[in-house]
Amino acid sequence: MDATLQYLLDLLDLEPIERDIFRGASHDWVVPRVFGGQVAAQALVAACRTVPEERLPHSLHSYFLRPGDPGAPIVYTVDRIRDGQSFATRRVVAVQHGQAIFHLSASFQRPEDGLEHQVPMPPAPDPETLPAADELLPRHADLFWDAAVVDLLLEARRAVDLRYVTDPPFATAGRPREPRSQVWFRINGKLDGDHDTPVTHLCLGTYVSDMTLLDSVLLAHGRGGWMVGDVVGASLDHAMWFHRPFRADEWLLYDTDSPTSQGGRGLAHGRIFTADGRLAVTVMQEGLMRVPRAGRA
């Protein structure tokens, strides 16, 4: 298995401490706090460990309460709220240094047939024709507040092949655009053996879902983001609905838009499609978006 994929799988492999209590490691990110996608994915892993394997999560709703410390482990405590005939509900609290940093509620459902429809997949070019991160980021290094940002981003995202369909926010800073962004992504490497389970793919998709979701908010205002230094912010909450099975190690189209921003907050909506056009996941997130004061980062 590819070393970068193994690294990510190890990050999501929580250590059981006691019944319904788990411990997860952290790793350095490009900002001095735990990456939101990491804590969301780890919390979902913890919840999944407490339900029968045939019941998969169909939705999660979460709040980022405090910045996580990447130098310390995170303890996840799961409450078994309800186990019904069709659905189960779990609540997870992530704790560091004695304080809650993240809260997640997830609902699980046993397999069931029903009515089905979906919106069509929007047009997008073949991902293989788009530049990979190690080609795209160095091309724009002069736009970043620090040239070291390129290496930090490449290291942080080494387990994910993420390719922008249109220019990312940092490439067009200063020029407001339609608040919509598209990226193709997949995990670097193939899942096999015991790792190749529906839960693993769902948790990996959760991890990646927090990477580019707020780009659409930035685009509406011509902001390049923290890498450019013209905005500061953080994820406030994160919600996901899992509709259909997908493989995180195959190309997925992440189509995002922003319906509104106000009061220092921006709302982003995302849809994740499989390469053959099936709507797999819907995502919503509100993020803190503040313009830096003069003379301050």
Backbone as numpy.savetxt, mean C-alpha at the origin, in Angstrom:
# Nx Ny Nz CAx CAy CAz Cx Cy Cz
14.08 -18.73 -4.86 13.24 -17.54 -4.86 14.12 -16.29 -4.86
13.67 -15.26 -5.56 14.41 -14.01 -5.63 14.64 -13.45 -4.23
15.85 -12.95 -3.97 16.21 -12.47 -2.63 15.35 -11.28 -2.20
15.00 -10.39 -3.15 14.20 -9.23 -2.78 12.79 -9.64 -2.35
12.23 -10.65 -3.02 10.92 -11.14 -2.64 10.99 -11.85 -1.29
12.03 -12.64 -1.06 12.18 -13.32 0.21 12.27 -12.32 1.36
12.95 -11.21 1.11 13.08 -10.17 2.14 11.70 -9.64 2.54
10.85 -9.39 1.55 9.52 -8.87 1.84 8.66 -9.92 2.52
8.76 -11.17 2.08 7.99 -12.23 2.72 8.41 -12.41 4.17
9.69 -12.30 4.44 10.17 -12.39 5.82 9.60 -11.26 6.67
9.46 -10.08 6.07 8.91 -8.93 6.79 7.46 -9.18 7.19
6.74 -9.90 6.35 5.32 -10.17 6.62 5.10 -11.45 7.41
6.15 -12.18 7.72 6.04 -13.42 8.48 6.15 -13.09 9.97
5.02 -12.87 10.60 5.01 -12.41 11.99 5.37 -13.54 12.96
5.99 -13.14 14.05 6.36 -14.09 15.10 5.22 -14.19 16.12
4.66 -15.39 16.34 3.62 -15.53 17.37 4.23 -15.42 18.77
3.65 -14.59 19.60 4.13 -14.40 20.97 3.24 -15.13 21.96
1.95 -15.00 21.77 0.93 -15.59 22.63 -0.30 -15.74 21.76
-1.34 -16.36 22.26 -2.56 -16.50 21.47 -3.05 -15.12 21.03
-3.14 -14.94 19.70 -3.65 -13.71 19.08 -2.75 -12.50 19.30
-1.49 -12.74 19.65 -0.51 -11.65 19.78 0.71 -12.01 18.92
1.13 -11.06 18.09 2.21 -11.31 17.14 3.20 -10.15 17.16
4.42 -10.44 16.72 5.44 -9.40 16.65 6.00 -9.36 15.23
6.12 -8.13 14.69 6.65 -7.94 13.35 7.87 -7.05 13.37
8.80 -7.33 12.48 9.99 -6.49 12.34 9.65 -5.26 11.51
10.53 -4.29 11.50 10.41 -3.11 10.67 11.68 -2.94 9.87
11.62 -2.10 8.87 12.84 -1.80 8.11 12.85 -0.33 7.75
14.03 0.18 7.46 14.17 1.59 7.14 13.39 1.93 5.88
12.79 3.11 5.88 12.03 3.60 4.73 12.67 4.90 4.29
12.11 5.51 3.27 12.71 6.73 2.74 12.40 7.95 3.61
11.49 7.81 4.55 11.25 8.85 5.55 11.45 8.19 6.92
11.72 8.98 7.97 12.05 8.39 9.27 10.84 7.88 10.04
10.03 7.05 9.40 8.90 6.39 10.06 8.59 5.11 9.29
7.83 4.23 9.93 7.48 2.97 9.30 6.56 3.23 8.10
6.82 2.57 6.99 5.99 2.68 5.81 4.58 2.19 6.12
3.57 3.00 5.75 2.19 2.65 6.07 1.75 1.33 5.48
2.20 1.03 4.26 1.83 -0.24 3.64 2.36 -1.43 4.42
3.52 -1.25 5.07 4.08 -2.35 5.86 3.20 -2.67 7.06
2.83 -1.64 7.83 2.06 -1.89 9.04 0.66 -2.38 8.70
0.08 -1.89 7.60 -1.24 -2.36 7.18 -1.18 -3.83 6.78
-0.16 -4.20 6.00 -0.02 -5.59 5.56 0.25 -6.51 6.74
1.11 -6.08 7.66 1.40 -6.92 8.82 0.16 -7.09 9.70
-0.62 -6.04 9.87 -1.84 -6.14 10.67 -2.83 -7.10 10.01
-2.91 -7.07 8.68 -3.79 -8.00 7.98 -3.30 -9.43 8.13
-1.98 -9.63 8.07 -1.42 -10.96 8.32 -1.84 -11.46 9.70
-1.72 -10.60 10.72 -2.09 -10.99 12.08 -3.56 -11.39 12.14
-4.43 -10.62 11.51 -5.86 -10.95 11.51 -6.12 -12.28 10.81
-5.45 -12.50 9.68 -5.64 -13.74 8.91 -5.20 -14.97 9.69
-4.24 -14.81 10.59 -3.74 -15.94 11.36 -4.79 -16.46 12.36
-5.87 -15.72 12.56 -6.86 -16.09 13.59 -8.19 -16.55 12.99
-8.26 -16.74 11.67 -9.49 -17.22 11.05 -9.18 -18.47 10.23
-10.18 -19.32 9.97 -9.95 -20.49 9.12 -9.46 -20.06 7.75
-8.55 -20.84 7.16 -7.89 -20.42 5.92 -8.84 -20.30 4.75
-10.01 -20.95 4.81 -10.94 -20.81 3.69 -11.69 -19.48 3.71
-11.64 -18.79 4.83 -12.26 -17.46 4.92 -11.20 -16.40 4.61
-11.46 -15.64 3.57 -10.52 -14.62 3.14 -11.06 -13.23 3.45
-10.18 -12.25 3.68 -10.67 -10.89 3.93 -11.37 -10.32 2.70
-12.51 -9.69 2.91 -13.18 -9.00 1.81 -13.10 -7.49 1.99
-12.74 -7.02 3.19 -12.56 -5.58 3.38 -11.73 -5.33 4.63
-11.08 -4.16 4.63 -10.39 -3.68 5.82 -10.54 -2.17 5.90
-10.57 -1.67 7.12 -10.66 -0.24 7.39 -9.66 0.07 8.50
-8.82 1.07 8.29 -7.74 1.29 9.24 -7.42 2.77 9.40
-6.76 3.07 10.53 -6.31 4.43 10.83 -4.85 4.40 11.27
-4.07 5.33 10.73 -2.69 5.55 11.16 -2.74 6.55 12.31
-2.34 6.12 13.51 -2.51 6.94 14.71 -1.26 7.72 15.09
-0.11 7.09 14.95 1.17 7.72 15.29 2.22 7.23 14.30
3.26 8.03 14.07 4.36 7.53 13.23 5.02 6.33 13.87
5.30 5.30 13.07 5.97 4.12 13.59 7.48 4.30 13.59
8.13 3.68 14.55 9.59 3.73 14.68 10.20 2.58 13.89
10.92 2.84 12.78 11.47 1.74 11.98 12.57 0.97 12.68
13.06 1.48 13.80 14.12 0.79 14.52 13.62 -0.13 15.61
12.31 -0.27 15.74 11.75 -1.10 16.81 10.71 -2.06 16.25
10.56 -3.24 16.86 9.51 -4.17 16.41 8.13 -3.61 16.73
7.12 -4.18 16.08 5.73 -3.78 16.30 4.97 -4.99 16.82
4.19 -4.80 17.88 3.38 -5.87 18.45 1.93 -5.69 17.99
1.36 -6.78 17.46 0.00 -6.76 16.94 -0.89 -7.64 17.83
-1.93 -7.03 18.37 -2.89 -7.76 19.19 -4.21 -7.85 18.44
-4.74 -9.08 18.32 -5.95 -9.32 17.56 -7.11 -9.62 18.51
-8.22 -8.93 18.31 -9.46 -9.23 19.02 -10.40 -9.96 18.08
-10.91 -11.11 18.53 -11.85 -11.89 17.72 -13.26 -11.36 17.99
-13.64 -10.36 17.24 -14.89 -9.66 17.50 -16.11 -10.55 17.26
-16.12 -11.29 16.14 -17.28 -12.12 15.82 -16.89 -13.23 14.86
-17.47 -14.41 15.05 -17.35 -15.52 14.12 -18.77 -16.01 13.82
-19.28 -15.62 12.64 -20.60 -16.04 12.23 -20.54 -17.19 11.25
-21.71 -17.57 10.71 -21.74 -18.67 9.77 -21.08 -18.31 8.44
-21.22 -17.06 8.02 -20.65 -16.62 6.74 -19.49 -15.65 6.91
-19.55 -14.81 7.94 -18.57 -13.74 8.10 -17.88 -13.84 9.46
-16.67 -13.31 9.50 -15.92 -13.17 10.74 -15.32 -11.76 10.77
-15.19 -11.20 11.95 -14.66 -9.84 12.10 -13.50 -9.86 13.09
-12.44 -9.16 12.73 -11.28 -9.05 13.59 -10.86 -7.59 13.75
-10.37 -7.26 14.93 -9.82 -5.94 15.19 -8.37 -6.11 15.60
-7.49 -5.30 15.02 -6.05 -5.41 15.28 -5.52 -4.06 15.74
-4.74 -4.06 16.80 -4.07 -2.85 17.26 -2.57 -3.09 17.21
-1.85 -2.18 16.55 -0.39 -2.26 16.47 0.21 -1.31 17.50
1.15 -1.83 18.29 1.71 -1.07 19.41 3.23 -1.01 19.31
3.78 0.17 19.57 5.22 0.37 19.73 5.46 1.27 20.94
6.46 0.92 21.73 6.84 1.74 22.89 5.62 2.03 23.78
4.73 1.05 23.91 3.58 1.19 24.79 2.43 2.01 24.26
2.50 2.44 23.00 1.44 3.27 22.43 0.92 2.67 21.12
-0.38 2.80 20.90 -0.98 2.33 19.66 -0.56 3.24 18.51
-0.07 2.64 17.43 0.33 3.44 16.26 -0.60 3.21 15.08
-1.43 2.14 15.16 -2.25 1.78 14.00 -3.40 0.91 14.49
-4.55 1.09 13.85 -5.74 0.32 14.20 -6.39 -0.19 12.93
-6.74 -1.47 12.91 -7.35 -2.06 11.71 -8.53 -2.93 12.10
-9.61 -2.83 11.31 -10.72 -3.77 11.41 -10.84 -4.47 10.06
-10.98 -5.78 10.10 -11.09 -6.56 8.87 -12.26 -7.52 8.97
-12.93 -7.71 7.83 -14.05 -8.64 7.76 -13.70 -9.76 6.79
-14.05 -10.98 7.15 -13.74 -12.17 6.37 -15.03 -12.86 5.98
-15.01 -13.53 4.82 -16.19 -14.22 4.33 -15.81 -15.59 3.78
-16.67 -16.58 4.04 -16.47 -17.89 3.40 -16.83 -17.78 1.93
-16.29 -18.62 1.05 -16.61 -18.55 -0.38 -18.11 -18.66 -0.63
-18.60 -17.83 -1.55 -20.03 -17.79 -1.81 -20.27 -17.28 -3.23
-21.25 -17.86 -3.93 -21.63 -17.39 -5.26 -22.67 -16.29 -5.14
-22.73 -15.42 -6.16 -23.72 -14.34 -6.13 -23.74 -13.56 -7.43
-24.56 -12.51 -7.46 -24.63 -11.64 -8.62 -23.27 -10.99 -8.86
-22.95 -10.72 -10.11 -21.62 -10.18 -10.40 -21.65 -9.19 -11.56
-20.98 -8.05 -11.37 -20.71 -7.09 -12.43 -19.51 -6.27 -12.01
-18.95 -5.50 -12.93 -17.84 -4.61 -12.59 -17.71 -3.53 -13.65
-17.02 -2.44 -13.29 -16.70 -1.41 -14.26 -15.60 -1.94 -15.17
-15.51 -1.44 -16.40 -14.45 -1.92 -17.30 -13.09 -1.37 -16.88
-12.05 -2.11 -17.21 -10.68 -1.67 -16.97 -10.35 -0.52 -17.91
-9.76 0.57 -17.42 -9.39 1.68 -18.30 -8.22 1.29 -19.20
-8.09 1.96 -20.33 -6.97 1.64 -21.22 -5.63 1.98 -20.57
-4.62 1.19 -20.87 -3.27 1.40 -20.34 -2.28 0.66 -21.25
-1.09 1.20 -21.44 -0.09 0.54 -22.28 0.47 -0.72 -21.63
1.09 -1.54 -22.41 1.76 -2.74 -21.92 2.83 -2.34 -20.90
2.82 -2.90 -19.69 3.81 -2.50 -18.68 5.25 -2.75 -19.12
5.46 -3.75 -19.98 6.81 -4.05 -20.41 7.41 -2.95 -21.27
6.56 -2.04 -21.77 7.05 -0.94 -22.60 7.39 0.29 -21.77
7.16 0.25 -20.47 7.36 1.42 -19.59 8.68 1.29 -18.84
9.30 2.42 -18.49 10.58 2.36 -17.78 10.44 1.85 -16.35
11.37 1.03 -15.93 11.41 0.57 -14.55 11.98 1.67 -13.67
11.87 1.49 -12.35 12.29 2.54 -11.42 13.76 2.89 -11.56
14.62 1.89 -11.78 16.05 2.16 -11.85 16.42 2.94 -13.11
15.49 3.06 -14.05 15.69 3.89 -15.22 15.02 5.25 -15.05
13.81 5.26 -14.45 13.03 6.49 -14.33 13.58 7.44 -13.28
13.88 6.94 -12.09 14.26 7.82 -10.98 15.56 8.57 -11.23
16.64 7.94 -11.69 17.87 8.71 -11.94 17.67 9.80 -12.98
16.72 9.62 -13.88 16.44 10.59 -14.92 15.94 11.91 -14.32
15.36 11.86 -13.13 14.78 13.05 -12.51 15.49 13.42 -11.21
16.68 12.93 -10.99 17.38 13.14 -9.72 17.60 14.61 -9.41
17.75 15.45 -10.45 18.02 16.86 -10.21 16.81 17.60 -9.66
15.63 16.97 -9.67 14.42 17.61 -9.15 14.26 17.40 -7.65
14.97 16.44 -7.09 14.77 16.09 -5.70 15.58 17.00 -4.78
15.09 17.15 -3.56 15.76 18.03 -2.62 17.13 17.49 -2.23
17.33 16.18 -2.42 18.62 15.55 -2.10 18.83 14.43 -3.11
19.99 14.40 -3.74 20.27 13.38 -4.74 20.23 11.97 -4.16
20.42 11.85 -2.85 20.39 10.53 -2.21 19.01 9.91 -2.22
17.99 10.72 -2.51 16.62 10.22 -2.54 16.47 9.07 -3.54
17.16 9.16 -4.66 17.07 8.12 -5.68 17.48 6.76 -5.10
18.62 6.71 -4.45 19.09 5.45 -3.89 18.17 4.96 -2.76
17.66 5.89 -1.95 16.75 5.51 -0.88 15.47 4.89 -1.43
14.92 5.49 -2.47 13.70 4.96 -3.07 13.93 3.61 -3.72
15.02 3.49 -4.45 15.32 2.22 -5.10 15.51 1.10 -4.07
16.14 1.41 -2.96 16.34 0.42 -1.92 15.00 0.06 -1.26
14.18 1.07 -0.97 12.91 0.83 -0.29 11.95 0.01 -1.14
12.04 0.19 -2.46 11.10 -0.48 -3.36 11.74 -1.64 -4.13
12.82 -2.16 -3.65 13.54 -3.18 -4.41 12.73 -4.45 -4.59
11.75 -4.70 -3.72 10.94 -5.92 -3.84 9.75 -5.74 -4.78
9.56 -4.52 -5.29 8.39 -4.22 -6.12 8.83 -3.61 -7.44
8.32 -4.14 -8.54 8.53 -3.56 -9.87 7.35 -2.64 -10.13
7.57 -1.34 -10.06 6.50 -0.36 -10.17 6.80 0.57 -11.34
5.87 0.66 -12.30 6.11 1.42 -13.52 4.96 2.41 -13.77
5.32 3.69 -13.86 4.34 4.74 -14.10 3.88 4.73 -15.55
2.56 4.83 -15.74 1.99 4.96 -17.09 2.18 6.38 -17.60
1.94 7.37 -16.75 2.17 8.77 -17.08 3.22 9.33 -16.13
3.67 10.54 -16.38 4.70 11.13 -15.54 4.26 11.17 -14.08
5.13 10.79 -13.15 4.82 10.88 -11.72 4.78 12.34 -11.28
4.22 12.62 -10.11 4.11 14.02 -9.66 5.43 14.78 -9.64
6.51 14.13 -9.21 7.77 14.85 -9.10 8.32 15.30 -10.45
7.88 14.65 -11.52 8.38 15.00 -12.85 7.70 16.21 -13.45
6.53 16.59 -12.92 5.79 17.73 -13.48 5.42 18.73 -12.38
6.22 18.80 -11.33 5.95 19.73 -10.23 5.83 21.16 -10.77
4.84 21.88 -10.27 4.60 23.25 -10.72 3.55 23.36 -11.80
3.10 22.21 -12.33 2.09 22.21 -13.39 0.91 21.35 -12.97
-0.18 21.95 -12.50 -1.35 21.16 -12.13 -1.86 20.33 -13.30
-2.29 19.11 -12.99 -2.79 18.19 -14.01 -4.08 17.54 -13.53
-4.69 16.80 -14.41 -5.87 16.03 -14.03 -5.50 15.15 -12.84
-6.34 15.12 -11.80 -6.00 14.35 -10.60 -6.19 12.85 -10.81
-5.39 12.29 -11.68 -5.48 10.86 -11.96 -4.09 10.32 -12.27
-3.80 9.13 -11.75 -2.51 8.50 -11.95 -2.70 7.02 -12.22
-1.82 6.45 -13.01 -1.82 5.01 -13.26 -0.41 4.46 -13.11
-0.32 3.32 -12.44 0.94 2.58 -12.40 0.64 1.10 -12.57
1.57 0.40 -13.19 1.56 -1.06 -13.17 2.50 -1.50 -12.07
2.16 -2.57 -11.36 3.10 -3.09 -10.37 2.98 -4.61 -10.28
4.05 -5.20 -9.80 4.09 -6.61 -9.44 5.26 -6.82 -8.49
5.20 -7.88 -7.72 6.30 -8.21 -6.83 7.45 -8.77 -7.66
8.68 -8.43 -7.27 9.87 -8.92 -7.98 10.16 -10.37 -7.59
9.70 -11.28 -8.40 9.90 -12.70 -8.12 8.58 -13.44 -8.13
8.64 -14.75 -8.23 7.44 -15.59 -8.26 7.23 -16.28 -6.93
5.98 -16.29 -6.47 5.64 -17.03 -5.26 5.48 -18.51 -5.61
6.00 -19.38 -4.74 5.84 -20.80 -4.95 5.78 -21.50 -3.60
5.46 -22.79 -3.64 5.43 -23.58 -2.42 4.43 -23.05 -1.40
4.82 -23.08 -0.14 3.93 -22.65 0.94 3.60 -21.16 0.89
4.41 -20.38 0.19 4.16 -18.95 0.10 3.05 -18.62 -0.89
2.75 -19.53 -1.80 1.79 -19.25 -2.87 0.37 -19.53 -2.39
-0.15 -18.62 -1.56 -1.49 -18.75 -1.01 -2.29 -17.48 -1.31
-3.62 -17.57 -1.35 -4.42 -16.36 -1.56 -4.15 -15.27 -0.52
-3.95 -15.66 0.73 -3.69 -14.68 1.79 -2.39 -13.92 1.53
-1.36 -14.63 1.10 -0.08 -13.98 0.83 -0.23 -12.94 -0.27
-0.93 -13.27 -1.34 -1.14 -12.32 -2.43 -1.94 -11.10 -1.95
-2.96 -11.34 -1.13 -3.76 -10.23 -0.60 -2.90 -9.30 0.26
-2.06 -9.87 1.11 -1.24 -9.05 2.00 -0.16 -8.30 1.24
0.41 -8.92 0.20 1.38 -8.22 -0.63 0.71 -7.08 -1.40
-0.50 -7.30 -1.90 -1.23 -6.23 -2.55 -1.52 -5.08 -1.61
-1.81 -5.40 -0.34 -2.04 -4.36 0.67 -0.77 -3.55 0.89
0.36 -4.22 0.94 1.65 -3.55 1.12 1.88 -2.51 0.03
1.68 -2.89 -1.23 1.96 -1.99 -2.35 0.91 -0.89 -2.48
-0.31 -1.15 -2.02 -1.40 -0.21 -2.25 -1.17 1.17 -1.66
-0.27 1.29 -0.69 -0.01 2.59 -0.05 1.12 3.37 -0.71
1.73 2.81 -1.76 2.93 3.44 -2.33 2.62 4.68 -3.17
1.61 4.64 -4.02 1.39 5.74 -4.97 -0.02 6.29 -4.92
-0.82 5.89 -3.95 -2.24 6.24 -3.93 -2.49 7.74 -3.87
-1.69 8.47 -3.10 -1.91 9.91 -2.95 -1.32 10.74 -4.08
-0.71 10.09 -5.07 -0.16 10.84 -6.21 -1.22 11.68 -6.90
-2.45 11.15 -6.98 -3.50 11.87 -7.69 -3.82 13.20 -7.00
-3.71 13.25 -5.68 -3.94 14.51 -4.96 -2.85 15.52 -5.32
-1.62 15.06 -5.34 -0.50 15.93 -5.69 -0.65 16.50 -7.09
-1.07 15.67 -8.03 -1.18 16.09 -9.42 -2.17 17.23 -9.59
-3.26 17.22 -8.83 -4.28 18.26 -8.96 -3.73 19.64 -8.65
-2.68 19.71 -7.84 -2.15 21.00 -7.40 -0.73 21.25 -7.91
-0.25 20.41 -8.79 1.09 20.60 -9.33 2.18 20.45 -8.29
1.93 19.60 -7.31 2.91 19.38 -6.25 3.73 18.13 -6.54
5.03 18.20 -6.28 5.90 17.07 -6.56 6.00 16.08 -5.44
5.62 16.48 -4.22 5.67 15.59 -3.08 6.87 15.81 -2.20
7.01 14.93 -1.20 8.08 15.11 -0.22 9.46 15.06 -0.87
9.61 14.32 -1.98 10.92 14.20 -2.63 11.38 15.53 -3.21
10.40 16.32 -3.64 10.70 17.65 -4.18 10.75 18.68 -3.06
9.98 18.43 -1.99 9.98 19.32 -0.84 8.92 20.39 -0.88
7.92 20.25 -1.78 6.89 21.27 -1.87 5.60 20.89 -1.16
5.61 19.78 -0.44 4.46 19.38 0.37 4.95 18.41 1.43
4.30 18.43 2.58 4.57 17.45 3.63 3.25 16.79 3.99
3.31 15.55 4.41 2.06 14.87 4.73 2.29 13.44 5.17
1.17 12.74 5.35 1.21 11.36 5.79 -0.17 10.75 5.56
-0.20 9.43 5.48 -1.48 8.73 5.38 -2.24 8.85 6.70
-3.54 9.13 6.62 -4.38 9.22 7.81 -5.20 7.95 8.02
-5.76 7.43 6.95 -6.52 6.19 7.03 -6.35 5.41 5.74
-6.88 4.19 5.72 -6.70 3.33 4.55 -7.80 2.29 4.58
-8.54 2.17 3.48 -9.61 1.18 3.38 -9.47 0.42 2.07
-9.76 -0.88 2.12 -9.65 -1.72 0.94 -10.82 -2.70 0.90
-11.29 -2.96 -0.32 -12.31 -3.98 -0.56 -11.74 -4.96 -1.58
-11.67 -6.22 -1.21 -11.12 -7.25 -2.08 -12.27 -7.95 -2.81
-12.31 -7.79 -4.12 -13.43 -8.30 -4.91 -13.16 -9.66 -5.53
-12.01 -9.80 -6.15 -11.70 -11.01 -6.92 -10.25 -11.42 -6.67
-9.94 -12.70 -6.83 -8.56 -13.16 -6.61 -7.58 -12.48 -7.57
-6.36 -12.32 -7.11 -5.28 -11.79 -7.96 -3.97 -12.37 -7.48
-2.98 -12.27 -8.35 -1.62 -12.67 -8.01 -0.75 -11.43 -7.93
-0.10 -11.23 -6.80 0.76 -10.06 -6.63 2.05 -10.18 -7.43
2.38 -11.39 -7.91 3.59 -11.56 -8.70 3.31 -11.49 -10.20
2.10 -11.07 -10.58 1.76 -10.80 -11.97 1.31 -9.36 -12.09
1.41 -8.78 -13.29 1.14 -7.36 -13.47 -0.28 -6.98 -13.03
-0.36 -5.90 -12.26 -1.62 -5.33 -11.80 -1.62 -3.84 -12.13
-2.74 -3.35 -12.64 -2.88 -1.93 -12.96 -3.54 -1.21 -11.80
-2.86 -0.19 -11.27 -3.39 0.62 -10.16 -3.83 1.96 -10.74
-5.13 2.13 -10.88 -5.72 3.34 -11.46 -6.29 4.18 -10.33
-5.76 5.40 -10.13 -6.16 6.22 -8.99 -6.63 7.60 -9.42
-7.52 8.19 -8.62 -7.99 9.54 -8.86 -8.30 10.20 -7.52
-8.44 11.52 -7.54 -8.73 12.26 -6.31 -9.98 13.10 -6.50
-11.07 12.78 -5.81 -12.29 13.57 -5.96 -12.27 14.92 -5.25
-11.43 15.06 -4.21 -11.46 16.32 -3.45 -10.22 16.45 -2.56
-9.88 17.71 -2.23 -8.91 18.00 -1.17 -9.35 19.28 -0.50
-9.16 19.38 0.80 -9.59 20.52 1.58 -9.11 20.36 3.02
-9.01 21.47 3.75 -8.69 21.40 5.17 -7.37 20.72 5.49
-6.40 20.77 4.56 -5.13 20.10 4.80 -5.18 18.61 4.57
-6.29 18.12 3.96 -6.44 16.69 3.70 -6.82 16.47 2.24
-6.33 15.37 1.67 -6.68 15.00 0.31 -7.21 13.58 0.28
-8.27 13.36 -0.52 -8.88 12.05 -0.62 -8.50 11.40 -1.94
-8.10 10.13 -1.88 -7.70 9.39 -3.08 -8.51 8.10 -3.17
-8.84 7.76 -4.40 -9.61 6.55 -4.71 -8.81 5.73 -5.71
-8.69 4.44 -5.48 -7.92 3.60 -6.37 -8.64 2.31 -6.73
-8.35 1.81 -7.91 -8.88 0.52 -8.36 -7.72 -0.30 -8.92
-7.63 -1.54 -8.48 -6.56 -2.43 -8.93 -7.18 -3.50 -9.83
-6.67 -3.55 -11.07 -7.16 -4.51 -12.07 -6.07 -5.53 -12.39
-6.50 -6.76 -12.65 -5.57 -7.75 -13.19 -5.31 -7.42 -14.65
-4.25 -7.99 -15.22 -3.89 -7.69 -16.60 -4.96 -8.10 -17.59
-5.80 -9.07 -17.24 -6.88 -9.49 -18.14 -8.18 -8.75 -17.88
-8.14 -7.66 -17.07 -9.28 -6.76 -16.95 -10.22 -6.98 -15.80
-9.92 -7.89 -14.87 -10.81 -8.11 -13.74 -10.53 -7.09 -12.63
-11.59 -6.49 -12.10 -11.44 -5.56 -10.97 -11.20 -6.38 -9.71
-10.01 -6.28 -9.16 -9.61 -7.10 -8.02 -9.80 -6.40 -6.68
-9.48 -5.09 -6.62 -9.48 -4.38 -5.34 -9.92 -2.94 -5.57
-10.66 -2.40 -4.60 -10.94 -0.96 -4.54 -10.28 -0.42 -3.27
-9.67 0.76 -3.38 -8.92 1.35 -2.26 -9.36 2.80 -2.07
-9.45 3.22 -0.83 -9.69 4.63 -0.50 -8.72 5.04 0.60
-8.24 6.27 0.50 -7.34 6.78 1.53 -7.46 8.30 1.63
-7.43 8.80 2.86 -7.31 10.24 3.07 -5.92 10.50 3.64
-5.26 11.52 3.09 -3.91 11.82 3.54 -3.79 13.26 3.99
-2.90 13.49 4.92 -2.55 14.84 5.34 -1.72 15.49 4.25
-2.10 16.68 3.82 -1.40 17.39 2.75 -1.20 18.84 3.17
0.01 19.21 3.52 0.28 20.57 3.96 1.40 21.19 3.12
1.22 22.44 2.79 2.26 23.18 2.08 3.25 23.69 3.13
4.55 23.41 2.98 5.53 23.83 3.98 5.54 25.35 4.14
5.72 25.77 5.36 5.85 27.20 5.62 7.21 27.69 5.15
7.29 28.95 4.84 8.55 29.53 4.36 9.64 29.30 5.39
10.76 28.76 4.92 11.91 28.54 5.79 11.86 27.27 6.59
10.77 26.47 6.38 10.65 25.21 7.11 10.46 24.07 6.13
10.97 22.88 6.48 10.79 21.71 5.63 9.37 21.20 5.74
